[in-house]
Amino acid sequence: MSRSFMVDKVAWHTSTKGNPESREETIERFRVFVSFLCRNGLLSTHSNVAQRHIDEDFEIVSEDLNELGMLVIKKGYDSWLKKIDSGMPSSDTSVLDKALDAVRSEAH
């Protein structure tokens, strides 16, 4: 069994000097991301991440994700964050959608 690790945490972004996102934008991005995970069945069966309040202490850990969810994180999460940093609205999950499509097609 692999070790649990932190995937992302709100405070990592809100405490970073020079972060182009405001606190509110960061929290909204996490809402969008959690919604994406839920909508696509990428959370583990024991995860309660969708019910947690998103604030400075909110975090997503590897145990919150199922195997497909972890593959999507590895394939597309950093790219999605970079696009957002470049001005793409966080509501645009096309980068994550493409990563999910790629992971699903690789599995078949």
MOPAC internal coordinates of N, CA, C and O (Angstrom, degrees):
PM7 1SCF
backbone

  N    0.0000 0     0.00 0     0.00 0    0    0    0
  C    1.4540 1     0.00 0     0.00 0    1    0    0
  C    1.5309 1   109.08 1     0.00 0    2    1    0
  O    1.2310 1   120.33 1   -44.56 1    3    2    1
  N    1.3183 1   116.97 1   135.44 1    3    2    1
  C    1.4571 1   119.93 1  -177.76 1    5    3    2
  C    1.5277 1   111.24 1   -83.04 1    6    5    3
  O    1.2310 1   121.61 1   -21.58 1    7    6    5
  N    1.3009 1   114.53 1   158.42 1    7    6    5
  C    1.4652 1   120.89 1  -179.99 1    9    7    6
  C    1.5183 1   111.67 1   -74.31 1   10    9    7
  O    1.2310 1   121.42 1   -35.84 1   11   10    9
  N    1.3106 1   114.88 1   144.16 1   11   10    9
  C    1.4559 1   120.94 1   175.14 1   13   11   10
  C    1.5222 1   109.29 1   -73.07 1   14   13   11
  O    1.2310 1   120.58 1   -36.17 1   15   14   13
  N    1.3140 1   116.50 1   143.83 1   15   14   13
  C    1.4581 1   120.78 1   176.59 1   17   15   14
  C    1.5174 1   109.97 1  -144.76 1   18   17   15
  O    1.2310 1   121.51 1   -20.72 1   19   18   17
  N    1.3220 1   114.71 1   159.28 1   19   18   17
  C    1.4522 1   121.68 1   179.46 1   21   19   18
  C    1.5338 1   109.00 1   -77.04 1   22   21   19
  O    1.2310 1   120.56 1   -53.88 1   23   22   21
  N    1.3123 1   116.53 1   126.12 1   23   22   21
  C    1.4620 1   121.84 1   176.74 1   25   23   22
  C    1.5232 1   109.13 1   -85.11 1   26   25   23
  O    1.2310 1   120.33 1   130.98 1   27   26   25
  N    1.3235 1   116.97 1   -49.02 1   27   26   25
  C    1.4622 1   121.09 1   178.94 1   29   27   26
  C    1.5194 1   108.93 1  -164.07 1   30   29   27
  O    1.2310 1   121.33 1   -24.80 1   31   30   29
  N    1.3137 1   115.07 1   155.20 1   31   30   29
  C    1.4650 1   121.96 1  -179.17 1   33   31   30
  C    1.5249 1   108.29 1  -144.39 1   34   33   31
  O    1.2310 1   120.44 1   -41.34 1   35   34   33
  N    1.3115 1   116.76 1   138.66 1   35   34   33
  C    1.4624 1   121.83 1  -179.02 1   37   35   34
  C    1.5275 1   110.73 1   -54.20 1   38   37   35
  O    1.2310 1   120.43 1   132.31 1   39   38   37
  N    1.3256 1   116.78 1   -47.69 1   39   38   37
  C    1.4733 1   120.75 1  -176.02 1   41   39   38
  C    1.5211 1   113.21 1   -60.65 1   42   41   39
  O    1.2310 1   119.74 1   153.22 1   43   42   41
  N    1.3228 1   118.10 1   -26.78 1   43   42   41
  C    1.4635 1   119.65 1   177.05 1   45   43   42
  C    1.5250 1   110.25 1   -59.94 1   46   45   43
  O    1.2310 1   120.73 1   144.96 1   47   46   45
  N    1.3100 1   116.21 1   -35.04 1   47   46   45
  C    1.4664 1   120.83 1  -176.73 1   49   47   46
  C    1.5330 1   111.89 1   -88.26 1   50   49   47
  O    1.2310 1   120.75 1   138.11 1   51   50   49
  N    1.3276 1   116.17 1   -41.89 1   51   50   49
  C    1.4651 1   118.83 1  -176.49 1   53   51   50
  C    1.5268 1   112.11 1   -72.00 1   54   53   51
  O    1.2310 1   120.00 1   158.75 1   55   54   53
  N    1.3263 1   117.60 1   -21.25 1   55   54   53
  C    1.4729 1   119.76 1   179.78 1   57   55   54
  C    1.5155 1   112.72 1   -97.67 1   58   57   55
  O    1.2310 1   119.97 1  -178.27 1   59   58   57
  N    1.3290 1   117.66 1     1.73 1   59   58   57
  C    1.4584 1   121.81 1   179.99 1   61   59   58
  C    1.5186 1   110.45 1   -86.68 1   62   61   59
  O    1.2310 1   120.95 1   -60.96 1   63   62   61
  N    1.3225 1   115.79 1   119.04 1   63   62   61
  C    1.4659 1   119.78 1   177.48 1   65   63   62
  C    1.5301 1   109.42 1   -64.19 1   66   65   63
  O    1.2310 1   120.94 1   -42.31 1   67   66   65
  N    1.3156 1   115.81 1   137.69 1   67   66   65
  C    1.4520 1   120.83 1   178.93 1   69   67   66
  C    1.5198 1   114.66 1    83.58 1   70   69   67
  O    1.2310 1   119.90 1  -177.68 1   71   70   69
  N    1.3225 1   117.79 1     2.32 1   71   70   69
  C    1.4553 1   120.52 1   177.45 1   73   71   70
  C    1.5288 1   108.21 1   -61.68 1   74   73   71
  O    1.2310 1   119.88 1   -54.15 1   75   74   73
  N    1.3506 1   117.84 1   125.85 1   75   74   73
  C    1.4648 1   119.39 1  -178.07 1   77   75   74
  C    1.5254 1   113.98 1   -70.78 1   78   77   75
  O    1.2310 1   119.59 1   166.45 1   79   78   77
  N    1.3276 1   118.38 1   -13.55 1   79   78   77
  C    1.4587 1   121.80 1   179.72 1   81   79   78
  C    1.5278 1   111.04 1   -91.53 1   82   81   79
  O    1.2310 1   121.05 1   -38.11 1   83   82   81
  N    1.3132 1   115.59 1   141.89 1   83   82   81
  C    1.4641 1   119.82 1   170.61 1   85   83   82
  C    1.5238 1   108.02 1   -76.53 1   86   85   83
  O    1.2310 1   120.51 1   -10.35 1   87   86   85
  N    1.3197 1   116.63 1   169.65 1   87   86   85
  C    1.4726 1   120.92 1   177.65 1   89   87   86
  C    1.5266 1   109.81 1   -58.12 1   90   89   87
  O    1.2310 1   120.44 1   135.58 1   91   90   89
  N    1.3282 1   116.76 1   -44.42 1   91   90   89
  C    1.4578 1   121.56 1  -179.02 1   93   91   90
  C    1.5297 1   111.29 1   -63.29 1   94   93   91
  O    1.2310 1   120.35 1   140.08 1   95   94   93
  N    1.3193 1   116.94 1   -39.92 1   95   94   93
  C    1.4675 1   120.58 1   178.50 1   97   95   94
  C    1.5273 1   110.84 1   -66.57 1   98   97   95
  O    1.2310 1   120.54 1   141.51 1   99   98   97
  N    1.3272 1   116.58 1   -38.49 1   99   98   97
  C    1.4664 1   120.22 1   178.04 1  101   99   98
  C    1.5190 1   110.32 1   -63.27 1  102  101   99
  O    1.2310 1   120.42 1   133.84 1  103  102  101
  N    1.3095 1   116.81 1   -46.16 1  103  102  101
  C    1.4636 1   120.77 1   179.79 1  105  103  102
  C    1.5253 1   110.44 1   -63.39 1  106  105  103
  O    1.2310 1   120.34 1   139.21 1  107  106  105
  N    1.3209 1   116.96 1   -40.79 1  107  106  105
  C    1.4638 1   120.34 1   177.56 1  109  107  106
  C    1.5348 1   110.45 1   -63.57 1  110  109  107
  O    1.2310 1   119.91 1   140.21 1  111  110  109
  N    1.3218 1   117.78 1   -39.79 1  111  110  109
  C    1.4679 1   121.01 1   177.99 1  113  111  110
  C    1.5293 1   110.33 1   -61.09 1  114  113  111
  O    1.2310 1   120.23 1   138.33 1  115  114  113
  N    1.3166 1   117.17 1   -41.67 1  115  114  113
  C    1.4638 1   120.04 1   177.32 1  117  115  114
  C    1.5239 1   110.65 1   -64.24 1  118  117  115
  O    1.2310 1   119.87 1   142.07 1  119  118  117
  N    1.3394 1   117.85 1   -37.93 1  119  118  117
  C    1.4707 1   120.69 1   177.10 1  121  119  118
  C    1.5286 1   110.47 1   -61.25 1  122  121  119
  O    1.2310 1   121.37 1   134.66 1  123  122  121
  N    1.3253 1   114.99 1   -45.34 1  123  122  121
  C    1.4669 1   120.38 1   179.30 1  125  123  122
  C    1.5283 1   109.81 1   -61.24 1  126  125  123
  O    1.2310 1   120.67 1   136.45 1  127  126  125
  N    1.3294 1   116.32 1   -43.55 1  127  126  125
  C    1.4529 1   120.33 1  -177.81 1  129  127  126
  C    1.5327 1   111.75 1   -66.01 1  130  129  127
  O    1.2310 1   120.15 1   135.62 1  131  130  129
  N    1.3182 1   117.32 1   -44.38 1  131  130  129
  C    1.4712 1   120.74 1   178.29 1  133  131  130
  C    1.5246 1   109.48 1   -62.41 1  134  133  131
  O    1.2310 1   119.95 1   139.32 1  135  134  133
  N    1.3159 1   117.71 1   -40.68 1  135  134  133
  C    1.4576 1   121.55 1   177.35 1  137  135  134
  C    1.5285 1   110.63 1   -61.33 1  138  137  135
  O    1.2310 1   120.46 1   137.01 1  139  138  137
  N    1.3255 1   116.73 1   -42.99 1  139  138  137
  C    1.4685 1   121.55 1   177.15 1  141  139  138
  C    1.5296 1   110.28 1   -59.51 1  142  141  139
  O    1.2310 1   120.46 1   133.53 1  143  142  141
  N    1.3231 1   116.74 1   -46.47 1  143  142  141
  C    1.4675 1   121.00 1   179.78 1  145  143  142
  C    1.5204 1   111.32 1   -60.22 1  146  145  143
  O    1.2310 1   120.66 1   134.30 1  147  146  145
  N    1.3243 1   116.35 1   -45.70 1  147  146  145
  C    1.4755 1   121.29 1   179.78 1  149  147  146
  C    1.5179 1   111.41 1   -63.73 1  150  149  147
  O    1.2310 1   121.15 1   130.51 1  151  150  149
  N    1.3120 1   115.41 1   -49.49 1  151  150  149
  C    1.4692 1   122.08 1  -175.86 1  153  151  150
  C    1.5313 1   112.10 1   -59.10 1  154  153  151
  O    1.2310 1   121.08 1   149.75 1  155  154  153
  N    1.3333 1   115.55 1   -30.25 1  155  154  153
  C    1.4567 1   120.01 1  -175.14 1  157  155  154
  C    1.5283 1   114.23 1  -105.81 1  158  157  155
  O    1.2310 1   120.69 1  -170.07 1  159  158  157
  N    1.3271 1   116.29 1     9.93 1  159  158  157
  C    1.4559 1   120.05 1   176.54 1  161  159  158
  C    1.5164 1   113.98 1    64.68 1  162  161  159
  O    1.2310 1   120.42 1  -140.51 1  163  162  161
  N    1.3357 1   116.81 1    39.49 1  163  162  161
  C    1.4665 1   120.98 1  -174.86 1  165  163  162
  C    1.5223 1   113.78 1  -101.87 1  166  165  163
  O    1.2310 1   120.40 1  -178.01 1  167  166  165
  N    1.3220 1   116.84 1     1.99 1  167  166  165
  C    1.4651 1   120.63 1   178.55 1  169  167  166
  C    1.5206 1   110.17 1   -93.15 1  170  169  167
  O    1.2310 1   120.80 1   -31.28 1  171  170  169
  N    1.3218 1   116.07 1   148.72 1  171  170  169
  C    1.4598 1   120.27 1   176.19 1  173  171  170
  C    1.5232 1   108.72 1   -69.36 1  174  173  171
  O    1.2310 1   120.81 1   -20.28 1  175  174  173
  N    1.3000 1   116.07 1   159.72 1  175  174  173
  C    1.4606 1   120.63 1  -176.20 1  177  175  174
  C    1.5262 1   112.42 1   -65.86 1  178  177  175
  O    1.2310 1   119.51 1   153.94 1  179  178  177
  N    1.3222 1   118.53 1   -26.06 1  179  178  177
  C    1.4659 1   121.09 1  -178.60 1  181  179  178
  C    1.5372 1   112.99 1   -95.24 1  182  181  179
  O    1.2310 1   119.72 1   179.56 1  183  182  181
  N    1.3123 1   118.14 1    -0.44 1  183  182  181
  C    1.4670 1   120.98 1  -177.86 1  185  183  182
  C    1.5280 1   111.20 1   -71.53 1  186  185  183
  O    1.2310 1   121.13 1   -40.34 1  187  186  185
  N    1.3188 1   115.44 1   139.66 1  187  186  185
  C    1.4646 1   120.40 1   173.60 1  189  187  186
  C    1.5303 1   110.33 1  -115.16 1  190  189  187
  O    1.2310 1   120.56 1  -161.40 1  191  190  189
  N    1.3201 1   116.54 1    18.60 1  191  190  189
  C    1.4638 1   121.60 1  -175.76 1  193  191  190
  C    1.5312 1   112.14 1   -57.52 1  194  193  191
  O    1.2310 1   119.96 1   146.05 1  195  194  193
  N    1.3140 1   117.68 1   -33.95 1  195  194  193
  C    1.4678 1   120.84 1  -177.95 1  197  195  194
  C    1.5275 1   112.24 1   -70.18 1  198  197  195
  O    1.2310 1   120.00 1   158.44 1  199  198  197
  N    1.3236 1   117.60 1   -21.56 1  199  198  197
  C    1.4620 1   121.22 1  -179.27 1  201  199  198
  C    1.5321 1   112.76 1   -95.44 1  202  201  199
  O    1.2310 1   120.12 1   169.73 1  203  202  201
  N    1.3070 1   117.38 1   -10.27 1  203  202  201
  C    1.4684 1   120.13 1  -176.53 1  205  203  202
  C    1.5210 1   111.31 1   -78.90 1  206  205  203
  O    1.2310 1   121.36 1   -34.89 1  207  206  205
  N    1.3269 1   115.00 1   145.11 1  207  206  205
  C    1.4590 1   121.88 1   175.37 1  209  207  206
  C    1.5328 1   109.13 1   -71.40 1  210  209  207
  O    1.2310 1   120.46 1   -45.67 1  211  210  209
  N    1.3098 1   116.73 1   134.33 1  211  210  209
  C    1.4658 1   120.12 1  -179.32 1  213  211  210
  C    1.5199 1   109.03 1   -92.06 1  214  213  211
  O    1.2310 1   121.54 1   -68.56 1  215  214  213
  N    1.3304 1   114.65 1   111.44 1  215  214  213
  C    1.4581 1   122.69 1   177.64 1  217  215  214
  C    1.5292 1   107.97 1  -143.38 1  218  217  215
  O    1.2310 1   119.89 1    13.85 1  219  218  217
  N    1.3231 1   117.82 1  -166.15 1  219  218  217
  C    1.4658 1   121.61 1  -177.72 1  221  219  218
  C    1.5290 1   113.13 1   -55.51 1  222  221  219
  O    1.2310 1   120.08 1   147.24 1  223  222  221
  N    1.3231 1   117.45 1   -32.76 1  223  222  221
  C    1.4575 1   121.91 1  -176.25 1  225  223  222
  C    1.5269 1   113.89 1   -88.36 1  226  225  223
  O    1.2310 1   120.50 1   175.81 1  227  226  225
  N    1.3173 1   116.65 1    -4.19 1  227  226  225
  C    1.4642 1   120.18 1  -178.20 1  229  227  226
  C    1.5236 1   110.15 1   -65.11 1  230  229  227
  O    1.2310 1   121.44 1   -44.95 1  231  230  229
  N    1.3264 1   114.84 1   135.05 1  231  230  229
  C    1.4587 1   120.32 1   179.22 1  233  231  230
  C    1.5168 1   110.11 1  -144.83 1  234  233  231
  O    1.2310 1   121.68 1   -24.69 1  235  234  233
  N    1.3058 1   114.40 1   155.31 1  235  234  233
  C    1.4512 1   122.07 1   172.90 1  237  235  234
  C    1.5241 1   106.10 1  -117.20 1  238  237  235
  O    1.2310 1   120.91 1   -54.96 1  239  238  237
  N    1.3299 1   115.86 1   125.04 1  239  238  237
  C    1.4599 1   120.94 1   178.33 1  241  239  238
  C    1.5204 1   109.13 1  -111.66 1  242  241  239
  O    1.2310 1   121.12 1   -18.12 1  243  242  241
  N    1.3136 1   115.46 1   161.88 1  243  242  241
  C    1.4585 1   120.19 1  -176.21 1  245  243  242
  C    1.5268 1   112.12 1   -56.67 1  246  245  243
  O    1.2310 1   119.95 1   147.01 1  247  246  245
  N    1.3168 1   117.70 1   -32.99 1  247  246  245
  C    1.4646 1   120.87 1  -179.92 1  249  247  246
  C    1.5350 1   112.97 1   -67.57 1  250  249  247
  O    1.2310 1   120.25 1   163.58 1  251  250  249
  N    1.3347 1   117.13 1   -16.42 1  251  250  249
  C    1.4648 1   120.64 1   177.01 1  253  251  250
  C    1.5220 1   111.74 1   -74.33 1  254  253  251
  O    1.2310 1   120.29 1   162.73 1  255  254  253
  N    1.3208 1   117.05 1   -17.27 1  255  254  253
  C    1.4569 1   121.96 1  -173.20 1  257  255  254
  C    1.5198 1   111.64 1  -108.25 1  258  257  255
  O    1.2310 1   120.91 1   -34.03 1  259  258  257
  N    1.3241 1   115.87 1   145.97 1  259  258  257
  C    1.4588 1   119.00 1   171.77 1  261  259  258
  C    1.5319 1   108.29 1   -83.40 1  262  261  259
  O    1.2310 1   120.21 1     1.72 1  263  262  261
  N    1.3125 1   117.20 1  -178.28 1  263  262  261
  C    1.4627 1   120.98 1  -175.83 1  265  263  262
  C    1.5330 1   111.91 1   -59.97 1  266  265  263
  O    1.2310 1   120.56 1   136.49 1  267  266  265
  N    1.3204 1   116.54 1   -43.51 1  267  266  265
  C    1.4642 1   120.48 1   179.04 1  269  267  266
  C    1.5292 1   110.35 1   -64.31 1  270  269  267
  O    1.2310 1   120.54 1   139.14 1  271  270  269
  N    1.3249 1   116.57 1   -40.86 1  271  270  269
  C    1.4601 1   120.51 1   177.61 1  273  271  270
  C    1.5176 1   112.38 1   -59.83 1  274  273  271
  O    1.2310 1   120.32 1   137.76 1  275  274  273
  N    1.3283 1   116.99 1   -42.24 1  275  274  273
  C    1.4713 1   120.29 1   177.98 1  277  275  274
  C    1.5222 1   111.29 1   -63.72 1  278  277  275
  O    1.2310 1   120.49 1   141.30 1  279  278  277
  N    1.3177 1   116.66 1   -38.70 1  279  278  277
  C    1.4646 1   119.85 1   178.84 1  281  279  278
  C    1.5308 1   111.21 1   -65.22 1  282  281  279
  O    1.2310 1   120.55 1   140.61 1  283  282  281
  N    1.3244 1   116.55 1   -39.39 1  283  282  281
  C    1.4658 1   120.16 1   177.45 1  285  283  282
  C    1.5281 1   110.47 1   -64.46 1  286  285  283
  O    1.2310 1   120.39 1   138.46 1  287  286  285
  N    1.3354 1   116.86 1   -41.54 1  287  286  285
  C    1.4700 1   120.85 1   177.14 1  289  287  286
  C    1.5233 1   109.80 1   -57.69 1  290  289  287
  O    1.2310 1   120.75 1   131.05 1  291  290  289
  N    1.3045 1   116.16 1   -48.95 1  291  290  289
  C    1.4672 1   121.08 1  -177.77 1  293  291  290
  C    1.5206 1   111.71 1   -63.61 1  294  293  291
  O    1.2310 1   120.87 1   143.62 1  295  294  293
  N    1.3253 1   115.94 1   -36.38 1  295  294  293
  C    1.4684 1   120.18 1  -174.70 1  297  295  294
  C    1.5305 1   113.82 1   -84.46 1  298  297  295
  O    1.2310 1   120.04 1   147.83 1  299  298  297
  N    1.3490 1   117.53 1   -32.17 1  299  298  297
  C    1.4572 1   116.34 1  -170.06 1  301  299  298
  C    1.5141 1   118.52 1  -135.91 1  302  301  299
  O    1.2310 1   119.45 1   169.04 1  303  302  301
  N    1.3321 1   118.66 1   -10.96 1  303  302  301
  C    1.4688 1   119.07 1  -172.95 1  305  303  302
  C    1.5236 1   113.05 1   -64.96 1  306  305  303
  O    1.2310 1   119.99 1   132.31 1  307  306  305
  N    1.3250 1   117.63 1   -47.69 1  307  306  305
  C    1.4687 1   119.99 1   179.41 1  309  307  306
  C    1.5278 1   111.92 1   -62.08 1  310  309  307
  O    1.2310 1   120.63 1   141.84 1  311  310  309
  N    1.3285 1   116.39 1   -38.16 1  311  310  309
  C    1.4691 1   120.21 1   178.05 1  313  311  310
  C    1.5218 1   110.90 1   -64.21 1  314  313  311
  O    1.2310 1   120.76 1   139.73 1  315  314  313
  N    1.3317 1   116.16 1   -40.27 1  315  314  313
  C    1.4673 1   120.59 1   178.06 1  317  315  314
  C    1.5216 1   110.12 1   -62.82 1  318  317  315
  O    1.2310 1   120.15 1   134.89 1  319  318  317
  N    1.3355 1   117.32 1   -45.11 1  319  318  317
  C    1.4685 1   120.60 1   178.71 1  321  319  318
  C    1.5238 1   111.40 1   -61.34 1  322  321  319
  O    1.2310 1   120.29 1   138.50 1  323  322  321
  N    1.3150 1   117.05 1   -41.50 1  323  322  321
  C    1.4727 1   120.42 1   179.38 1  325  323  322
  C    1.5251 1   111.34 1   -63.75 1  326  325  323
  O    1.2310 1   120.49 1   139.96 1  327  326  325
  N    1.3297 1   116.66 1   -40.04 1  327  326  325
  C    1.4734 1   120.13 1   177.81 1  329  327  326
  C    1.5248 1   110.63 1   -64.25 1  330  329  327
  O    1.2310 1   120.19 1   140.54 1  331  330  329
  N    1.3228 1   117.24 1   -39.46 1  331  330  329
  C    1.4543 1   120.91 1   177.77 1  333  331  330
  C    1.5245 1   109.75 1   -64.59 1  334  333  331
  O    1.2310 1   120.35 1   136.87 1  335  334  333
  N    1.3257 1   116.93 1   -43.13 1  335  334  333
  C    1.4689 1   120.91 1   177.20 1  337  335  334
  C    1.5229 1   111.22 1   -60.70 1  338  337  335
  O    1.2310 1   120.43 1   153.22 1  339  338  337
  N    1.3319 1   116.79 1   -26.78 1  339  338  337
  C    1.4699 1   121.72 1   179.87 1  341  339  338
  C    1.5221 1   112.81 1   -88.18 1  342  341  339
  O    1.2310 1   120.35 1  -178.21 1  343  342  341
  N    1.3427 1   116.94 1     1.79 1  343  342  341
  C    1.4566 1   119.16 1   174.87 1  345  343  342
  C    1.5135 1   116.27 1   115.24 1  346  345  343
  O    1.2310 1   119.73 1   173.20 1  347  346  345
  N    1.3215 1   118.11 1    -6.80 1  347  346  345
  C    1.4557 1   119.60 1   177.81 1  349  347  346
  C    1.5335 1   109.01 1   -69.79 1  350  349  347
  O    1.2310 1   119.53 1   -43.12 1  351  350  349
  N    1.3267 1   118.50 1   136.88 1  351  350  349
  C    1.4717 1   119.36 1   178.62 1  353  351  350
  C    1.5281 1   110.57 1   -65.22 1  354  353  351
  O    1.2310 1   120.52 1   -36.76 1  355  354  353
  N    1.3265 1   116.62 1   143.24 1  355  354  353
  C    1.4620 1   120.15 1  -178.84 1  357  355  354
  C    1.5223 1   111.92 1   -64.82 1  358  357  355
  O    1.2310 1   120.31 1   160.13 1  359  358  357
  N    1.3097 1   117.01 1   -19.87 1  359  358  357
  C    1.4624 1   120.40 1   178.11 1  361  359  358
  C    1.5350 1   112.21 1   -70.00 1  362  361  359
  O    1.2310 1   120.42 1   165.57 1  363  362  361
  N    1.3235 1   116.80 1   -14.43 1  363  362  361
  C    1.4635 1   122.02 1   178.83 1  365  363  362
  C    1.5300 1   108.74 1   -85.26 1  366  365  363
  O    1.2310 1   120.68 1   -77.57 1  367  366  365
  N    1.3093 1   116.30 1   102.43 1  367  366  365
  C    1.4674 1   120.59 1  -178.99 1  369  367  366
  C    1.5309 1   112.19 1   -99.08 1  370  369  367
  O    1.2310 1   120.32 1  -160.50 1  371  370  369
  N    1.3209 1   116.99 1    19.50 1  371  370  369
  C    1.4708 1   119.68 1  -176.33 1  373  371  370
  C    1.5270 1   112.41 1   -58.99 1  374  373  371
  O    1.2310 1   119.67 1   144.66 1  375  374  373
  N    1.3159 1   118.24 1   -35.34 1  375  374  373
  C    1.4711 1   121.09 1   178.51 1  377  375  374
  C    1.5272 1   109.49 1   -64.93 1  378  377  375
  O    1.2310 1   120.60 1   137.04 1  379  378  377
  N    1.3256 1   116.47 1   -42.96 1  379  378  377
  C    1.4637 1   120.69 1   177.57 1  381  379  378
  C    1.5256 1   111.01 1   -67.81 1  382  381  379
  O    1.2310 1   120.43 1   141.02 1  383  382  381
  N    1.3238 1   116.78 1   -38.98 1  383  382  381
  C    1.4676 1   120.85 1   178.04 1  385  383  382
  C    1.5288 1   110.58 1   -61.01 1  386  385  383
  O    1.2310 1   120.56 1   137.06 1  387  386  385
  N    1.3300 1   116.53 1   -42.94 1  387  386  385
  C    1.4748 1   120.35 1   178.89 1  389  387  386
  C    1.5226 1   110.83 1   -65.02 1  390  389  387
  O    1.2310 1   120.38 1   139.38 1  391  390  389
  N    1.3305 1   116.88 1   -40.62 1  391  390  389
  C    1.4594 1   120.34 1   177.93 1  393  391  390
  C    1.5335 1   109.87 1   -62.48 1  394  393  391
  O    1.2310 1   120.47 1   137.31 1  395  394  393
  N    1.3169 1   116.70 1   -42.69 1  395  394  393
  C    1.4653 1   120.96 1   178.96 1  397  395  394
  C    1.5222 1   110.55 1   -63.21 1  398  397  395
  O    1.2310 1   120.12 1   134.44 1  399  398  397
  N    1.3248 1   117.38 1   -45.56 1  399  398  397
  C    1.4670 1   121.04 1   178.38 1  401  399  398
  C    1.5346 1   110.67 1   -59.61 1  402  401  399
  O    1.2310 1   120.66 1   136.86 1  403  402  401
  N    1.3376 1   116.34 1   -43.14 1  403  402  401
  C    1.4647 1   120.73 1  -179.73 1  405  403  402
  C    1.5230 1   111.42 1   -63.96 1  406  405  403
  O    1.2310 1   120.45 1   136.27 1  407  406  405
  N    1.3116 1   116.75 1   -43.73 1  407  406  405
  C    1.4640 1   121.14 1  -179.53 1  409  407  406
  C    1.5286 1   110.10 1   -65.49 1  410  409  407
  O    1.2310 1   120.62 1   138.48 1  411  410  409
  N    1.3042 1   116.42 1   -41.52 1  411  410  409
  C    1.4739 1   119.81 1   179.23 1  413  411  410
  C    1.5175 1   111.24 1   -64.96 1  414  413  411
  O    1.2310 1   120.20 1   139.02 1  415  414  413
  N    1.3409 1   117.22 1   -40.98 1  415  414  413
  C    1.4708 1   119.36 1  -179.11 1  417  415  414
  C    1.5267 1   110.78 1   -71.30 1  418  417  415
  O    1.2310 1   119.52 1   148.60 1  419  418  417
  N    1.3374 1   118.52 1   -31.40 1  419  418  417
  C    1.4596 1   121.17 1   176.89 1  421  419  418
  C    1.5234 1   111.44 1   -69.43 1  422  421  419
  O    1.2310 1   120.53 1   152.65 1  423  422  421
  N    1.3369 1   116.60 1   -27.35 1  423  422  421
  C    1.4659 1   120.83 1  -178.16 1  425  423  422
  C    1.5291 1   111.52 1   -77.59 1  426  425  423
  O    1.2310 1   120.04 1   164.11 1  427  426  425
  N    1.3228 1   117.52 1   -15.89 1  427  426  425
  C    1.4754 1   119.78 1  -177.53 1  429  427  426
  C    1.4897 1   111.48 1  -104.76 1  430  429  427
  O    1.2310 1   120.10 1   180.00 1  431  430  429

